[in-house]
């Protein structure tokens, strides 16, 4: 039997009970020999915007004796999921900081896109706060980057160039910093973000008594958000934070990407947001919710360096 590629790829991975509930809350499936996805670089990988290589996909194949796949199944195979690590850092720059120092922080953070393992990297000012918690924290800028693996994120974090930028340009002007990391699934060739895209970051802190089941309800609501938003959203990334040290207790993160501010505003005007599907179930489970927007900046000029 030919499985839907997203289902097969998810079943092939080793999931916690929470993620198993999220992916298939109403069905139980048993797969004895699922196909596999190769994420290793290959010569045929297509370039992403910004020069990073797209993660190659090995197509799922039917077992011997299965009928040829239909056109719909073949098209679905082209949409096989890949995974990438999301890294979101929020900064609060001190009031009264010289604008030249802020620009230097942003430009030097953006220069880190040239480090090995970075699929994409955006550093920008926060366009607007969309929740009371976001306004209360008062974050002014953010960095959003993606990596193939946790190991590549760790290598980026430990790189001397990254450490130097943080020490010389970030810490001297920032009074607060938080970071959230998660693993997300993307459709083939969709890891890049076009310049000018509008992105909404949502970070969730669950109530103290919440366990895995409650976290599963929150994630399931995000799982259904793309259906609610329809074609308005270009990407929807979400997952459990795996780096608690600087996350201030926020354990779930999400990024919704829209073609531009106009499309994002249109969604807001219709009263649809990432929690709309099951808001009555989710709200009692949340202690705090940070929601803020930013614009994906244009790529750095080719001559820029560290």
C-alpha positions as CSV (number, residue, x, y, z in Angstrom):
1,X,0.0,0.0,0.0
2,X,1.3,3.4,-0.9
3,X,1.1,5.8,2.1
4,X,0.6,9.5,1.9
5,X,4.3,10.7,2.1
6,X,3.7,13.0,5.1
7,X,2.1,10.2,7.0
8,X,4.8,7.7,6.1
9,X,7.6,10.1,6.9
10,X,6.1,10.9,10.3
11,X,5.4,7.2,11.2
12,X,9.0,6.3,10.3
13,X,10.4,8.7,12.8
14,X,10.5,7.9,16.5
15,X,7.8,10.0,18.1
16,X,7.0,10.8,21.7
17,X,3.4,9.9,22.7
18,X,2.6,13.6,22.5
19,X,3.6,14.0,18.8
20,X,1.9,10.7,17.9
21,X,-1.3,12.1,19.3
22,X,-0.8,15.3,17.4
23,X,-0.2,13.6,14.0
24,X,-2.9,11.0,14.2
25,X,-5.3,11.8,17.0
26,X,-8.2,9.6,15.8
27,X,-6.5,6.7,13.9
28,X,-4.1,4.0,14.8
29,X,-1.9,2.7,12.1
30,X,0.8,-0.1,12.1
31,X,3.5,0.1,9.5
32,X,6.1,-2.7,9.4
33,X,8.4,-1.4,6.7
34,X,7.9,2.3,5.9
35,X,10.0,4.0,3.1
36,X,12.6,6.4,4.1
37,X,13.6,10.0,3.3
38,X,17.2,10.9,2.7
39,X,18.2,14.3,4.0
40,X,21.9,14.1,3.0
41,X,23.2,16.7,0.5
42,X,23.3,15.6,-3.1
43,X,24.6,17.1,-6.3
44,X,21.1,17.6,-7.7
45,X,19.9,19.7,-4.7
46,X,18.4,22.9,-6.0
47,X,19.6,26.2,-4.5
48,X,17.3,28.1,-2.1
49,X,17.1,31.8,-1.9
50,X,20.2,33.2,-0.2
51,X,22.4,30.5,-1.6
52,X,21.5,27.6,0.8
53,X,20.9,24.2,-0.8
54,X,17.5,22.7,-0.7
55,X,17.2,19.5,1.2
56,X,16.9,16.7,-1.3
57,X,14.1,14.3,-1.2
58,X,14.1,10.6,-2.0
59,X,10.6,9.7,-3.3
60,X,8.5,7.1,-1.6
61,X,8.1,3.9,-3.7
62,X,5.3,1.4,-3.7
63,X,5.9,-2.2,-2.6
64,X,6.4,-4.9,-5.2
65,X,3.0,-5.9,-6.7
66,X,1.3,-2.6,-5.8
67,X,-0.6,-0.9,-8.7
68,X,1.0,2.1,-10.3
69,X,0.3,5.3,-8.3
70,X,-2.4,7.6,-9.5
71,X,-1.6,11.1,-10.7
72,X,-2.8,12.4,-7.3
73,X,-0.5,10.0,-5.5
74,X,2.4,11.0,-7.7
75,X,1.7,14.7,-7.0
76,X,1.5,14.0,-3.3
77,X,4.9,12.2,-3.4
78,X,6.4,15.5,-4.7
79,X,5.2,17.2,-1.6
80,X,7.0,14.8,0.8
81,X,7.9,16.5,4.1
82,X,11.3,17.5,5.2
83,X,12.4,18.7,8.6
84,X,14.5,21.7,9.7
85,X,15.4,23.2,13.1
86,X,13.8,26.6,13.9
87,X,15.8,29.0,16.0
88,X,14.0,32.2,17.2
89,X,15.8,34.8,19.4
90,X,14.0,37.9,20.8
91,X,16.0,40.9,21.9
92,X,15.0,44.0,24.0
93,X,17.3,46.9,23.2
94,X,17.7,49.4,25.9
95,X,15.8,52.6,25.6
96,X,17.9,55.5,24.3
97,X,20.4,53.3,22.5
98,X,22.1,55.0,19.6
99,X,20.5,53.9,16.3
100,X,24.0,53.3,14.8
101,X,24.6,50.7,17.5
102,X,21.3,49.0,16.7
103,X,22.0,49.0,13.0
104,X,25.4,47.5,13.7
105,X,23.8,44.7,15.8
106,X,21.3,43.9,13.1
107,X,23.9,43.9,10.2
108,X,26.4,41.8,12.2
109,X,23.7,39.3,13.1
110,X,22.6,39.0,9.5
111,X,26.2,38.4,8.4
112,X,26.1,35.1,10.3
113,X,24.1,33.6,7.4
114,X,27.4,32.8,5.8
115,X,28.3,30.3,8.5
116,X,28.2,26.6,7.6
117,X,24.9,24.9,8.3
118,X,22.7,28.0,8.2
119,X,19.9,27.4,5.8
120,X,18.5,30.9,6.2
121,X,18.8,33.8,8.7
122,X,16.8,36.9,9.2
123,X,17.4,39.7,11.7
124,X,15.0,42.5,11.9
125,X,13.1,44.9,14.2
126,X,9.7,43.7,15.5
127,X,7.0,45.1,13.3
128,X,4.3,45.0,16.0
129,X,3.2,43.3,19.2
130,X,0.0,41.3,18.9
131,X,-0.5,40.1,22.4
132,X,-0.4,41.7,25.9
133,X,2.5,39.5,26.9
134,X,4.5,40.6,23.8
135,X,3.9,44.2,24.8
136,X,4.8,43.5,28.4
137,X,8.1,41.9,27.5
138,X,8.8,44.7,25.1
139,X,11.0,42.9,22.7
140,X,12.3,45.2,19.9
141,X,14.2,42.9,17.5
142,X,14.5,39.3,16.6
143,X,16.6,36.8,14.8
144,X,15.1,33.8,13.0
145,X,17.2,31.1,11.4
146,X,16.9,27.5,10.2
147,X,19.3,24.5,10.2
148,X,19.1,20.9,9.0
149,X,19.9,19.4,12.4
150,X,20.3,20.2,16.1
151,X,24.0,19.5,15.7
152,X,24.3,22.2,13.0
153,X,22.4,24.7,15.3
154,X,24.9,23.8,18.1
155,X,27.8,24.3,15.8
156,X,26.5,27.7,14.8
157,X,26.0,28.7,18.4
158,X,29.5,27.7,19.3
159,X,31.2,29.3,16.3
160,X,33.7,32.0,17.2
161,X,32.1,34.5,14.7
162,X,28.7,34.0,16.4
163,X,30.2,34.4,19.9
164,X,32.0,37.5,18.8
165,X,28.9,39.2,17.4
166,X,26.9,38.4,20.5
167,X,29.6,39.8,22.8
168,X,30.5,42.9,20.8
169,X,27.2,44.0,19.3
170,X,24.3,42.3,21.2
171,X,25.0,42.1,24.9
172,X,26.2,45.8,25.3
173,X,22.9,47.2,24.1
174,X,20.3,44.6,25.1
175,X,18.6,44.3,28.5
176,X,16.7,41.1,27.8
177,X,17.1,38.1,25.5
178,X,15.0,34.9,25.1
179,X,15.3,32.0,22.6
180,X,13.1,29.1,21.5
181,X,14.0,26.2,19.3
182,X,11.9,23.5,17.7
183,X,11.9,20.9,14.9
184,X,9.3,21.6,12.2
185,X,8.2,19.9,9.0
186,X,8.2,21.7,5.6
187,X,7.1,20.7,2.1
188,X,9.9,20.2,-0.4
189,X,11.7,23.3,-1.4
190,X,9.8,25.5,1.0
191,X,12.5,26.1,3.7
192,X,13.4,29.5,2.3
193,X,11.5,32.7,3.0
194,X,11.0,35.3,0.2
195,X,12.2,38.8,1.2
196,X,9.2,41.0,2.0
197,X,7.2,38.1,3.5
198,X,5.3,38.9,6.7
199,X,5.8,36.4,9.5
200,X,3.9,36.0,12.8
201,X,5.8,34.4,15.7
202,X,3.7,32.8,18.4
203,X,5.3,31.5,21.6
204,X,3.3,29.7,24.3
205,X,3.8,29.2,28.0
206,X,1.5,26.5,29.4
207,X,0.1,26.5,32.9
208,X,2.2,24.8,35.5
209,X,-0.2,21.9,35.9
210,X,-0.2,21.1,32.1
211,X,1.2,17.7,31.1
212,X,1.9,16.0,27.8
213,X,-1.8,15.6,27.1
214,X,-2.5,19.3,27.5
215,X,0.5,20.2,25.4
216,X,-0.8,17.8,22.7
217,X,-4.1,19.8,22.6
218,X,-2.1,23.0,22.0
219,X,-0.1,21.5,19.3
220,X,-3.1,19.9,17.7
221,X,-4.7,23.3,17.4
222,X,-1.7,24.5,15.5
223,X,-1.8,21.4,13.3
224,X,-5.2,22.5,12.1
225,X,-4.4,26.1,11.7
226,X,-3.2,25.8,8.1
227,X,-6.6,24.4,7.1
228,X,-8.3,27.4,8.7
229,X,-6.0,29.9,7.1
230,X,-6.2,28.2,3.7
231,X,-4.1,29.7,0.9
232,X,-3.4,32.9,2.9
233,X,-0.5,31.3,4.7
234,X,2.6,30.2,2.8
235,X,4.2,28.3,5.6
236,X,3.2,27.1,9.1
237,X,6.0,25.9,11.3
238,X,5.3,24.7,14.9
239,X,6.8,22.4,17.5
240,X,8.0,21.8,21.1
241,X,10.9,23.9,22.4
242,X,14.0,21.7,23.0
243,X,16.2,24.4,24.5
244,X,14.7,25.5,27.9
245,X,17.6,27.4,29.3
246,X,16.7,30.8,27.6
247,X,13.0,30.2,26.8
248,X,11.5,31.7,30.0
249,X,9.2,28.7,30.3
250,X,7.7,29.0,26.8
251,X,7.5,25.4,25.5
252,X,5.7,25.7,22.2
253,X,6.6,27.9,19.2
254,X,5.1,28.7,15.9
255,X,5.8,30.8,12.8
256,X,3.2,31.6,10.2
257,X,4.5,33.1,7.0
258,X,2.3,35.2,4.6
259,X,3.2,36.8,1.3
260,X,3.1,40.3,2.8
261,X,1.6,42.5,5.5
262,X,-1.5,43.0,3.4
263,X,-2.3,39.3,3.5
264,X,-1.5,39.1,7.2
265,X,-3.8,42.1,7.9
266,X,-6.6,40.5,5.9
267,X,-6.4,37.4,8.0
268,X,-6.6,39.5,11.1
269,X,-9.6,41.4,9.8
270,X,-11.5,38.2,9.2
271,X,-10.9,37.3,12.9
272,X,-8.9,34.2,12.1
273,X,-5.7,33.5,14.1
274,X,-3.5,30.5,14.9
275,X,-5.6,29.5,17.9
276,X,-9.0,30.0,16.3
277,X,-9.7,26.3,15.7
278,X,-9.9,25.3,19.4
279,X,-9.5,28.6,21.2
280,X,-11.9,27.6,23.9
281,X,-9.9,24.4,24.7
282,X,-6.5,26.1,24.4
283,X,-6.9,29.4,26.4
284,X,-7.3,27.7,29.8
285,X,-4.1,25.8,29.2
286,X,-2.0,28.9,28.5
287,X,-0.3,31.0,31.2
288,X,1.2,33.4,28.7
289,X,1.2,34.0,24.9
290,X,3.7,36.1,23.0
291,X,2.6,37.0,19.5
292,X,4.6,39.4,17.3
293,X,5.1,40.1,13.6
294,X,8.2,40.9,11.5
295,X,9.1,41.4,7.9
296,X,11.7,39.2,6.2
297,X,14.5,41.6,5.1
298,X,16.2,41.5,1.7
299,X,19.4,39.4,1.4
300,X,22.7,40.9,2.2
301,X,24.8,42.2,-0.7
302,X,27.2,39.6,-2.0
303,X,30.2,41.7,-0.8
304,X,29.1,41.7,2.9
305,X,31.1,39.6,5.3
306,X,31.7,38.9,8.9
